[in-house]
Amino acid sequence: MAAAPAPPAEWNRLRSPLGLSRAVAALLGAVVVTDVVALAAGANIRREYKGLGGTLPFDPGPAIRAENLYGMAGGLQTLALLATAVVFIIWFHRVRVNAEVFDAGVQPMRPGWAIGAWFVPFGNLWLPRRVAGGVWAASARTDRDGSRRAVSHAPLDLWWTLWVVATLFSQVATRIYAHSELPSETRDAVALVMAADALDIAAAVLAILLVRKLTRMQGERAALGATPLSAPSPTGPAPV
């Protein structure tokens, strides 16, 4: 016997994530722009230090200006990243709340973890992916008989893998750059940071595609109205 439909009060918790998704996509676009600026500034540093070997330039002016420009580009990257992170987490929590209404039974973690998971040291390398997996599964349930439409997890897995790789690589590259002293060391370190920026651009593009797809999936699922749901969420970690 099919379970009872979600009560109206529960269904009324649904909120469209469309506006937030557009804001996230725009901010991710800003992240891409700042990464491109940083790539150009990094290439400028490498030009200034080219051929200097292990010696300091006779005229340090151009090199100092290049370093200052690179620092400004890094500051813009940080601002764009922080703004994007805030709005992305708000969007992520919104789609997680919606997923609770769609199908609470496939959620491995409680709604508060859509926020808290990002702030757990080391745990933030996989906990948000667990939350996202439950949201993805619930949002893909689009058949009126309660069956699930098969939707590949490949976009989610690809984005998450690339985001983790880009984040870890960026941390290592930035640390190496911060400790570089000789011109040759700086050029090599900047090349690593530029590679990290390129990875970040790819991760941001995949994130835009993911946000748009998941938002569209939730819109399609919400359009069906209340359908038989699975059992309530299993007892898991306490809400954050």
C-alpha positions as CSV (number, residue, x, y, z in Angstrom):
1,M,0.0,0.0,0.0
2,A,1.4,3.4,-1.0
3,A,2.4,5.8,1.7
4,A,0.3,8.9,2.3
5,P,1.2,12.0,0.3
6,A,3.1,14.7,2.0
7,P,0.9,16.9,4.1
8,P,0.1,20.4,2.8
9,A,2.1,22.0,5.6
10,E,5.2,20.1,4.6
11,W,4.7,20.7,0.9
12,N,4.4,24.4,1.6
13,R,8.0,24.4,2.7
14,L,9.1,24.3,-0.9
15,R,10.8,27.4,-2.2
16,S,12.0,27.9,-5.7
17,P,15.8,28.0,-5.9
18,L,15.8,29.7,-9.3
19,G,16.7,33.2,-8.1
20,L,19.5,31.9,-5.9
21,S,20.8,29.7,-8.8
22,R,21.0,32.7,-11.0
23,A,22.9,34.7,-8.4
24,V,25.3,31.7,-7.9
25,A,25.9,31.3,-11.6
26,A,26.6,35.1,-11.9
27,L,29.1,35.0,-9.0
28,L,30.7,31.8,-10.4
29,G,31.2,33.8,-13.6
30,A,32.9,36.5,-11.6
31,V,35.2,33.8,-10.1
32,V,36.1,32.8,-13.6
33,V,36.8,36.4,-14.6
34,T,39.1,37.0,-11.6
35,D,40.9,33.8,-12.3
36,V,41.5,34.9,-15.9
37,V,42.9,38.2,-14.5
38,A,45.1,36.3,-12.1
39,L,46.4,34.2,-15.0
40,A,47.3,37.3,-17.0
41,A,49.0,38.8,-13.9
42,G,50.9,35.6,-13.3
43,A,52.1,35.5,-16.9
44,N,53.3,39.1,-16.5
45,I,55.4,38.1,-13.4
46,R,56.9,35.2,-15.4
47,R,57.9,37.6,-18.2
48,E,59.5,40.1,-15.8
49,Y,61.6,37.4,-14.1
50,K,62.5,35.5,-17.3
51,G,66.2,35.0,-17.8
52,L,67.1,36.4,-14.4
53,G,68.3,33.0,-13.0
54,G,69.2,33.2,-9.4
55,T,70.0,36.9,-9.4
56,L,67.9,39.9,-8.6
57,P,67.0,42.3,-11.4
58,F,69.1,45.4,-11.7
59,D,65.9,47.5,-11.9
60,P,63.4,46.0,-9.4
61,G,60.7,48.5,-10.4
62,P,58.9,46.3,-13.1
63,A,59.2,43.2,-10.9
64,I,57.7,45.0,-7.9
65,R,54.8,46.4,-10.0
66,A,54.2,42.9,-11.4
67,E,54.1,41.5,-7.8
68,N,51.7,44.2,-6.7
69,L,49.4,43.6,-9.7
70,Y,49.5,39.9,-8.9
71,G,48.6,40.6,-5.3
72,M,45.6,42.8,-6.4
73,A,44.4,40.0,-8.7
74,G,44.7,37.6,-5.7
75,G,42.6,40.0,-3.6
76,L,39.9,40.1,-6.3
77,Q,39.9,36.3,-6.4
78,T,39.4,36.1,-2.7
79,L,36.5,38.6,-2.7
80,A,34.8,36.8,-5.5
81,L,35.3,33.4,-3.9
82,L,33.9,34.6,-0.5
83,A,30.8,36.1,-2.1
84,T,30.2,33.0,-4.2
85,A,30.7,30.7,-1.2
86,V,28.1,32.6,0.9
87,V,25.4,32.5,-1.9
88,F,26.2,29.0,-3.0
89,I,25.7,27.7,0.6
90,I,22.4,29.5,0.8
91,W,21.3,27.9,-2.5
92,F,22.6,24.5,-1.3
93,H,20.6,24.7,1.9
94,R,17.5,25.7,-0.1
95,V,17.7,22.7,-2.4
96,R,18.4,20.5,0.6
97,V,15.2,21.7,2.3
98,N,13.3,21.1,-0.9
99,A,14.7,17.6,-1.1
100,E,13.4,16.9,2.4
101,V,9.9,17.6,1.1
102,F,10.5,15.6,-2.1
103,D,11.8,12.5,-0.4
104,A,13.2,12.6,3.2
105,G,14.0,8.9,3.1
106,V,16.9,9.2,0.7
107,Q,18.7,11.9,2.7
108,P,21.8,10.6,4.4
109,M,22.2,13.7,6.6
110,R,19.9,16.3,8.1
111,P,19.2,19.7,6.5
112,G,21.5,21.6,8.8
113,W,24.5,19.8,7.3
114,A,23.9,21.5,4.0
115,I,25.6,24.4,5.8
116,G,27.6,22.8,8.6
117,A,29.4,20.2,6.4
118,W,31.4,22.9,4.6
119,F,33.0,24.0,7.9
120,V,34.2,20.6,9.2
121,P,38.0,20.4,8.9
122,F,38.9,17.6,6.5
123,G,35.3,16.4,6.6
124,N,34.4,19.2,4.1
125,L,36.2,17.1,1.5
126,W,33.4,14.6,1.4
127,L,30.5,15.5,3.7
128,P,28.9,18.1,1.3
129,R,29.1,15.5,-1.5
130,R,27.0,13.1,0.7
131,V,24.4,15.9,1.2
132,A,24.4,16.6,-2.5
133,G,23.9,13.0,-3.3
134,G,20.7,12.9,-1.3
135,V,19.4,16.1,-2.9
136,W,20.2,14.8,-6.3
137,A,18.3,11.5,-5.7
138,A,15.2,13.2,-4.3
139,S,15.1,15.8,-7.1
140,A,15.3,13.2,-9.8
141,R,12.1,11.5,-8.6
142,T,9.8,12.8,-11.3
143,D,7.3,10.0,-12.0
144,R,3.8,10.2,-10.6
145,D,3.8,6.6,-9.5
146,G,6.6,7.2,-7.1
147,S,9.3,5.6,-9.3
148,R,12.6,7.4,-9.8
149,R,13.9,8.7,-13.1
150,A,17.4,7.5,-13.7
151,V,19.6,10.6,-13.7
152,S,23.4,10.1,-14.0
153,H,25.5,11.3,-11.0
154,A,28.4,11.9,-13.4
155,P,27.9,15.8,-13.4
156,L,27.9,15.8,-9.6
157,D,30.9,13.5,-9.2
158,L,32.9,15.3,-11.9
159,W,32.3,18.7,-10.3
160,W,33.1,17.5,-6.8
161,T,36.3,15.7,-7.8
162,L,37.6,18.6,-9.8
163,W,36.6,21.1,-7.0
164,V,38.5,19.0,-4.4
165,V,41.6,18.7,-6.6
166,A,41.6,22.4,-7.5
167,T,41.2,23.4,-3.8
168,L,44.0,21.2,-2.5
169,F,46.3,22.0,-5.4
170,S,45.7,25.7,-4.9
171,Q,46.6,25.5,-1.3
172,V,49.9,23.8,-2.0
173,A,50.8,26.1,-4.9
174,T,50.0,29.3,-2.9
175,R,52.1,28.1,0.0
176,I,55.0,27.4,-2.4
177,Y,54.6,30.9,-3.9
178,A,54.5,32.5,-0.5
179,H,57.9,30.9,0.4
180,S,59.6,31.6,-2.9
181,E,62.5,34.1,-2.8
182,L,64.8,33.9,-5.8
183,P,63.4,34.9,-9.3
184,S,63.6,31.4,-10.6
185,E,61.7,30.1,-7.6
186,T,59.0,32.7,-8.1
187,R,58.6,31.9,-11.7
188,D,58.2,28.2,-11.0
189,A,55.8,28.9,-8.1
190,V,53.7,31.3,-10.2
191,A,53.4,28.6,-12.8
192,L,51.9,26.2,-10.2
193,V,49.5,28.9,-9.0
194,M,48.5,29.5,-12.7
195,A,47.8,25.8,-13.1
196,A,45.6,26.0,-9.9
197,D,43.7,28.9,-11.4
198,A,43.1,27.0,-14.6
199,L,41.7,24.1,-12.5
200,D,39.5,26.6,-10.6
201,I,38.1,27.9,-13.9
202,A,37.1,24.4,-15.0
203,A,35.6,23.7,-11.5
204,A,33.6,26.9,-11.7
205,V,32.2,26.1,-15.1
206,L,31.2,22.7,-14.0
207,A,29.6,24.2,-10.9
208,I,27.5,26.6,-13.0
209,L,26.3,23.6,-15.1
210,L,25.5,21.6,-11.9
211,V,23.6,24.4,-10.2
212,R,21.5,25.0,-13.3
213,K,20.8,21.3,-13.8
214,L,19.8,20.6,-10.2
215,T,17.7,23.7,-10.1
216,R,15.9,22.6,-13.2
217,M,15.4,19.1,-11.8
218,Q,13.8,20.5,-8.7
219,G,11.5,22.7,-10.8
220,E,10.4,19.6,-12.7
221,R,9.9,17.6,-9.5
222,A,7.9,20.4,-7.8
223,A,5.6,20.7,-10.8
224,L,4.3,17.2,-10.2
225,G,3.0,18.1,-6.8
226,A,2.9,15.7,-3.8
227,T,3.6,12.0,-4.6
228,P,4.1,9.0,-2.4
229,L,7.3,9.5,-0.4
230,S,9.8,7.2,1.2
231,A,10.1,6.8,4.9
232,P,11.3,9.8,7.0
233,S,15.0,10.6,7.2
234,P,17.0,8.1,9.1
235,T,18.4,9.2,12.5
236,G,21.8,10.7,11.7
237,P,24.1,13.3,13.1
238,A,22.4,16.0,15.1
239,P,21.3,19.1,13.0
240,V,23.9,21.8,12.8
